[in-house]
Amino acid sequence: MRPPAAQDAETMIAWFEDLEVTRFVTVRFPPSADQERDWLRRLAESQTDVFWVIEHEGRAVGGTGIHGIDWASQHGTTGTVIGDRSVWGRGIAGEMMRLRADYAFTHLPLRKLKSAYVEGNEASWRAQRGAGYREVGRLRQERFGEGRWLDMVLTELLREDWERARAQRSGPTGTPT
């Protein structure tokens, strides 16, 4: 994971031109290069967002972040997209979700991460579950896709659950095994 750069905008736009990539995300129309650069600039200046580009083998393949951070209530909403389909199925999203949670709970004063996925997005479900997120509710018939109305599955990861899982992964010396 690394901070985004202005030159990432063109790569990111290409992801959103792929209908298979946008199948389960809210972005429906690819932004222009200027719009994408402006979005990256706003994220860099934001006091309530943290965003990283996901790199694999030296190239940008996705993005992940914590958005809308409510510092008083100590929570934020997370999201991840793997835009390069050539790396799908390699566990990158799940690893990024775990790293993002590690960052949120060791470097930020957050106590909860919230997320969601569209019913049927099995890859997102597996990645979130593997990172410790739990289903906490559903917005029924929230989104139309694949010829029918789909639920939005709401998930969250509490700091205490993350700490418990981290302790279970640690060996007797307290370091991860």
Secondary structure, 3 states (H helix, E strand, C coil): CECCCCCHHHHHHHHHCCCCCHHHCCCCCCCCHHHHHHHHHHHHHCCCCEEEEEEECCEEEEEEEEEEEECCCCEEEEEEEECCHHHCCCCHHHHHHHHHHHHHHHHCCCCEEEEEEECCCHHHHHHHHHCCCEEEEEEEEEEEECCEEEEEEEEEEEHHHHHHHHHHHECCCCCEC
